[in-house]
């Protein structure tokens, strides 16, 4: 019984420390699709009451392309999300459909592998600039530039196909323009938290 357990433990260890197969080391390109949820804070604030105007939290969709060389991956992430206006304080949040927002996001990124969890699973750190294009109902579009960072867990599920889970944060300037808010509100940085799941296809 002990010998069988030791053999099983040794086999597990071998599978988790063996180098990635040559085919995986040679992969250079990948395409992925994702769906997720974004939570937004900041954007504006009434210093007297703590109330805020901001886009409501909601779903998003994304597509990404990557090129890998060694431990590094260069990528371009494209996303879109739609939401309405939320008015919130410490106790209650009200969402109205009187004002709608559409976000288009462009995010170049550089990925660095941090940890190999197993033979076919890794955790990576991604970071880079982000460009947000906001379209607002009955108002002009506006562009905001900021930065973002993400942790990504990726696991091979079939040859050339991986499942991906991503958690990230981004910060840009307020998506509101000067003079759009009631006079008692200040513009604040827009903070965005995103969690997504997706699938990635890779090839040499």
N, C-alpha and C positions, 0 to 999 in steps of 0.2 A: 504493500500500500504506500509506504514511504517512498520507495523507488519510483513508483508510478507518479506520485505527486511531484517528485523532483524532476522527472522527465518532462512532465507537463509545464512546470515552471521554467525549465531550461528552454523548451520550445517557444513559450511565450516571450521570453527574453530575446531569443534569436530573431523572432519575427519583428520585434519592436526596435532593435538596434541595427538590423541590417541596413545598408545604404539603399536609397531609393533605386528601383530598377533603372537600367540605362535608358529605356524608352521614356521614363518620366523625367530623367535628367535632361533629355534632349528637347523636351517640349518647349516651344518658343512662343506660341500664340494661344489666346483663349478668348472666348466670348461668354458672357454671362447675363442672366436676366434675374431680377429680384423684385420682391414685393415686401412692403414693410409699413411701419407706423412712425410718424414723426411727432414729437412734442415740442412746442415752441413757447419760449418765455422771453421776457424783455420786450423790446420794440417800443414801448412807451410806458410812462408811469406818472400818476398824480402824486407828488411828494406828500401832500396833506392827508390823503386817504389810503394810499397804497394801491389804488385801482389801476388797471392796465387795459389798454386796447391792444389786441394782437390777433394774428391769424389763428384760427382754431386748430387744435390737434387733429390729425387725420392720416389717411393712408397715402402711400406714394408708390410709384413704379419706377424702375431703373433698368438701364442697359449699360454694360461695361465691356471694353476691349482692353486686353493686356498683352504685353510682350515681355518675356522673361529672359534674363541673362544671368546665369549663376544664381546667387542668392537674392538678387534684386528683380523687381518687376515694375515696369513702367505701364501706367494705365490711364484710361480716360473714362470717366463715369458720367452718364447723362441720366437725369431724373426729371420727373414731373409730379406735381401734387396739386390738389385743388382743395380749398377750404373757404369757410365764411369768417365773418368778423366775430371775435369773442370779446366780451367785456367781463373782467374778472377782478375780484378782490380776494381777501384771505378766506372768505366764507362761501362765496357763490360765484359761479361762472354762467354767463348768459351768452348764447350763440344766436346770432341773427343772420338771416339770408338776405338782408338789405344790401350788404356789401360782400362781394365774392372776390377771392384771390386765386390766381393761377400762377404757380411757380414753375419755372424752367431752370434747371441747374446744370452747370458744366463744371466738372471737377477733375483736373489732371491730378495724378497721384503717383507717389513712389512707395512701393511695398518692400518691406524687409522681413524675412522670416525670423521669428523670435524663438519658437519652440517646435520641435518635432514631437507631437504627442504619441504617435505610433508610426508604423511604416508608411501609412497612407493618410495621415492626418497631421495638420500643422496649424499653428497660430502665428499670424503675421500682424505687423504694425504698418498701417498705411497713413500717409499724411500728404498734404499739399494745399494749394490755394483752392478757393471755390468762387464761382461767379454765379450769382442769383439774378435772374430776370423775373421781376414780378409784374404781372398784368392785373390791374384792379378795375372793377366795374366802374364805368363812367369816369375814368381818370386815366392819365397818361401812364405808360409803363415806366418802370424805374429799375436800374441795375445796381446791385450791391456786391462788393468784393470783400472776401474775408479768408479765413483759414479753417481747416478741418483736420481731424485725426480719427483713426478708427482701429479697432481690433477685429480681426477676422479669423474665424475658425473654419477650416476647409478640410473635408474628408472625401476620399475617393469612394464612389459607390458602384462604379462600373468602369470599364476601360475608356479612358478619356472623359469621363463624366464625374463631376464632384458636386457635393452639396456644400453650400456656403451659408454661414451665419455671421452677420456683421453688427457690431455696436459702435456707434460713432457720435462725436459731438462736433458742432460747427459754430462759428461766431462771425457775424457780419455787422455792418451798420444797420440802424433802424430802417425797416422797409417803408416807413412813412416819410413823406417829404416835408420840408419846412412849411409850416402854416396849415397843414392838413388836420391837425389835432385841436381839440378845444384848448384855450389859452392856459388852463391850469395843468396841462399834461406836458411833460418833457419827453423828447425822443431819447430812447435808450438802445444799446446794442441788442441785436436779435440773437438769441441763443437757441440752437436747435439740437435736440437729441433724437437719434434715429436708430431703430432696430429693424433689420431686414433678414429675410431668408431667401435663398436663391439657388439656382443651378448653373453650373459652369461646364462648358465643353472646351477641351484643350486638344491641340494637335501639334505635330512637329512642323 
